[in-house]
Amino acid sequence: MTGRHSRTRRISSPAGIAATAALGVALAVGGAVGAVHLTSGTDSRPVAIELTPSALPTSPAPSSPAASPSPSSTPSATASPTSTRTQAASRGKARTAAPKPTVKKTTPAPSVVQSGSCGASFYSDGQLTANGENFNPDALTAAHKTLAFGTKVRVTNPESGKSVVVRINDRGPFVDGRCLDLSRAAFADIASLDVGAMTVRYEVLG
C-alpha cells in the first residue's frame, strides 16, 4: 500500500536546529502542542514533526529583589561645642590701684625738758582762762605762772604712781609752795578731790 506516512526525523541542519529551538520556546510559553511543517534548505517536502511536550523545568519567577535595607544614614558628626572662654567678672571691671598698706605712724615719746616737785591743787569755778578760753573743769588743763600756753606737763602722784598729762592754758596758782593749779578732772585722775592739795612730781614735755 502506497501512502504518505509520517516519520520522526532528526534535524541536523543549522536552520532546522534554530527552528526547533524557536518552536520549543513557543510551546513552553503558550503550553500548546501542535505540528509544524518545516522545510529544510535541501528537502522541499513537507515534514511533519510530532513533538511531545516534556515537562520543562519552570524556572522560578524571578522574585523581585527584596528591598535592600537602605543604608543606615551615617550619623553626621556633630561639631563639638566650641569652648568659649568666659572672662571673669573681675576682669571686666575697671582695674583700680591696689590700696597701699596703711602704715601706722608711731608718735615718738615726748622728751622731758624740765622736771621737779612742787605742790598742786585744783579749781573748778567757771571763768575765762588767761589765754582767753572758757574754763572747762572737765578738760585736762592746768594753770602755771611762767610756762607758755599750750605746753604739755605730765603730773604724777608719787604715792599712787598715777599720772595725767595736762595742757597749760591759764596762770596761777598764787599761793606760796604751789606751782600747778589743775582742773577738777585732771586732779581727780591722780587723787581724790577730798585731798584738796598735795605734793606732785611734774615733767615738762617738749
VOGU-581717 format. One line per 5 residues: number of its first residue (from 1); for each residue x, y, z of C-alpha. Coordinates in steps of 0.5 Angstrom, whole numbers. Example, Ala and Ser with C-alpha at 12.3 -4.5 7.8 and 13.67 -1.06 7.14 Angstrom:
REM residues 2
1	25/-9/16 ~ 27/-2/14;
This chain:
REM residues 206
1	0/0/0 ~ 3/6/-2 ~ 1/12/2 ~ 4/18/6 ~ 7/17/12;
6	10/21/18 ~ 16/19/21 ~ 20/23/26 ~ 26/26/23 ~ 32/29/27;
11	34/35/24 ~ 41/36/24 ~ 42/43/19 ~ 43/49/23 ~ 37/52/20;
16	33/46/23 ~ 36/47/30 ~ 34/54/30 ~ 27/53/28 ~ 27/47/33;
21	29/52/39 ~ 24/57/37 ~ 19/52/37 ~ 21/50/44 ~ 20/57/46;
26	14/58/43 ~ 11/51/46 ~ 14/53/53 ~ 11/60/53 ~ 4/58/50;
31	3/51/53 ~ 0/48/46 ~ 2/42/43 ~ 2/43/35 ~ 5/40/29;
36	10/45/25 ~ 12/44/18 ~ 19/45/17 ~ 22/46/10 ~ 29/45/10;
41	34/48/5 ~ 35/42/1 ~ 29/38/2 ~ 23/42/0 ~ 18/36/2;
46	14/38/8 ~ 16/34/14 ~ 11/33/20 ~ 14/34/27 ~ 11/31/33;
51	13/34/39 ~ 11/31/45 ~ 12/37/51 ~ 16/35/56 ~ 16/37/63;
56	20/43/62 ~ 23/46/69 ~ 20/52/70 ~ 25/57/73 ~ 22/60/79;
61	19/67/77 ~ 25/72/79 ~ 23/75/85 ~ 23/82/86 ~ 29/83/90;
66	28/85/97 ~ 28/92/98 ~ 35/92/101 ~ 36/96/107 ~ 37/103/106;
71	44/104/108 ~ 43/107/115 ~ 45/114/115 ~ 51/115/117 ~ 50/120/123;
76	53/126/122 ~ 59/128/126 ~ 56/134/131 ~ 61/139/132 ~ 64/139/139;
81	62/145/142 ~ 67/151/142 ~ 69/152/149 ~ 68/159/150 ~ 73/163/155;
86	69/166/160 ~ 72/173/162 ~ 72/173/170 ~ 67/178/172 ~ 73/182/176;
91	77/182/169 ~ 71/186/166 ~ 71/192/171 ~ 76/197/171 ~ 82/196/175;
96	84/200/181 ~ 90/201/184 ~ 91/196/190 ~ 91/200/196 ~ 97/202/200;
101	98/199/206 ~ 97/203/212 ~ 103/205/216 ~ 101/207/223 ~ 105/213/225;
106	108/212/232 ~ 109/218/236 ~ 115/218/239 ~ 115/219/246 ~ 116/226/248;
111	122/228/251 ~ 123/231/258 ~ 125/239/258 ~ 124/240/266 ~ 122/236/272;
116	122/238/279 ~ 117/237/285 ~ 112/242/288 ~ 105/243/291 ~ 99/242/287;
121	92/244/288 ~ 85/244/284 ~ 80/249/282 ~ 73/249/279 ~ 70/256/278;
126	68/258/271 ~ 71/264/269 ~ 76/266/263 ~ 83/263/263 ~ 89/267/262;
131	89/265/254 ~ 82/267/253 ~ 79/261/253 ~ 73/259/257 ~ 75/255/263;
136	72/248/263 ~ 73/244/269 ~ 72/237/266 ~ 78/239/261 ~ 85/236/263;
141	88/243/263 ~ 92/247/269 ~ 95/254/271 ~ 102/255/271 ~ 106/262/273;
146	111/262/267 ~ 110/256/262 ~ 108/258/255 ~ 101/257/254 ~ 100/250/250;
151	106/247/254 ~ 104/240/256 ~ 106/238/263 ~ 106/231/266 ~ 104/231/273;
156	105/225/278 ~ 102/223/284 ~ 108/220/288 ~ 104/216/293 ~ 100/212/288;
161	104/213/282 ~ 98/215/278 ~ 100/221/273 ~ 96/225/268 ~ 98/230/262;
166	95/237/262 ~ 96/243/258 ~ 98/250/260 ~ 92/255/259 ~ 92/259/265;
171	96/263/270 ~ 97/261/277 ~ 97/259/283 ~ 98/265/287 ~ 99/261/293;
176	106/260/296 ~ 109/253/295 ~ 105/251/290 ~ 107/251/282 ~ 101/248/279;
181	93/249/279 ~ 90/243/276 ~ 83/243/273 ~ 78/239/277 ~ 78/233/272;
186	86/233/272 ~ 86/233/280 ~ 81/227/280 ~ 85/223/275 ~ 91/222/280;
191	88/223/287 ~ 81/224/291 ~ 78/231/291 ~ 78/231/298 ~ 85/232/299;
196	85/239/296 ~ 92/240/295 ~ 99/235/295 ~ 106/235/293 ~ 107/232/286;
201	112/231/281 ~ 112/234/275 ~ 115/234/268 ~ 115/239/262 ~ 115/235/256;
206	118/238/249;
